[in-house]
């Protein structure tokens, strides 16, 4: 199976919800699992995991608002709104409850989904990113590697127009333990998707919303900790155990996981270990 090829029985559709349209792949049978991607990738990152989980799960893989083949609206990039997007996707598929697996920006959308609809998330996996406004967030913001959090606006978009691959290579190289594992084919694939009209603007908006996300996350925290089982995973050469430290602030049942020999890009750098760890947690 090619790197971004989903199983042949998977269905692809555009789901209109919450004022936008979300590109969704779905297939398999059994308890539902929702896979949420992050920046620098699309839902395509999950193809190998989707193929594995579809043996005994109904697997739902959207592209987040403004990313991949989803619509690119002018607004709505705060993660609270995107949590509602995901609830709408589940409603359209007649799915009530899901196990949730998320990476990077996806964990922020996932937390907003769980914060607003806690009874719809049965298990929650978060992989290698912080949550705005939670725990050591202000300290994380000071890391010089994260300058892209404040990078945006018309002039920044002009700088990257036609140079999307150069901009994205910076993420794939600097946040990898072994950059060569993020293949040339994958780089070309994602660079084309991020070069679509409005895609880079939408990506910048994901980061520009972090201040609002921090406000919303603190409001979710004020309602109490999440009670569903949580697996907080970090790449060994990236956040490591730090994801579990962050999640202790917002969830009461947190397990820690570390993907060995991997930086941030877990599905490129060590997919076998990532799939095994996620599957073991979903079956626990």
Secondary structure as GFF3:
##gff-version 3
##sequence-region A 1 284
A	DSSP	beta_strand	11	17	.	.	.	ID=ss1
A	DSSP	beta_strand	20	28	.	.	.	ID=ss2
A	DSSP	beta_strand	31	36	.	.	.	ID=ss3
A	DSSP	three_ten_helix	43	46	.	.	.	ID=ss4
A	DSSP	alpha_helix	47	53	.	.	.	ID=ss5
A	DSSP	beta_strand	57	62	.	.	.	ID=ss6
A	DSSP	alpha_helix	79	92	.	.	.	ID=ss7
A	DSSP	beta_strand	98	103	.	.	.	ID=ss8
A	DSSP	alpha_helix	105	116	.	.	.	ID=ss9
A	DSSP	three_ten_helix	118	120	.	.	.	ID=ss10
A	DSSP	beta_strand	121	127	.	.	.	ID=ss11
A	DSSP	alpha_helix	137	141	.	.	.	ID=ss12
A	DSSP	three_ten_helix	144	150	.	.	.	ID=ss13
A	DSSP	alpha_helix	154	160	.	.	.	ID=ss14
A	DSSP	alpha_helix	164	174	.	.	.	ID=ss15
A	DSSP	three_ten_helix	179	181	.	.	.	ID=ss16
A	DSSP	alpha_helix	184	194	.	.	.	ID=ss17
A	DSSP	alpha_helix	199	208	.	.	.	ID=ss18
A	DSSP	alpha_helix	210	222	.	.	.	ID=ss19
A	DSSP	beta_strand	229	235	.	.	.	ID=ss20
A	DSSP	alpha_helix	242	247	.	.	.	ID=ss21
A	DSSP	beta_strand	254	259	.	.	.	ID=ss22
A	DSSP	alpha_helix	266	269	.	.	.	ID=ss23
A	DSSP	alpha_helix	271	282	.	.	.	ID=ss24
###
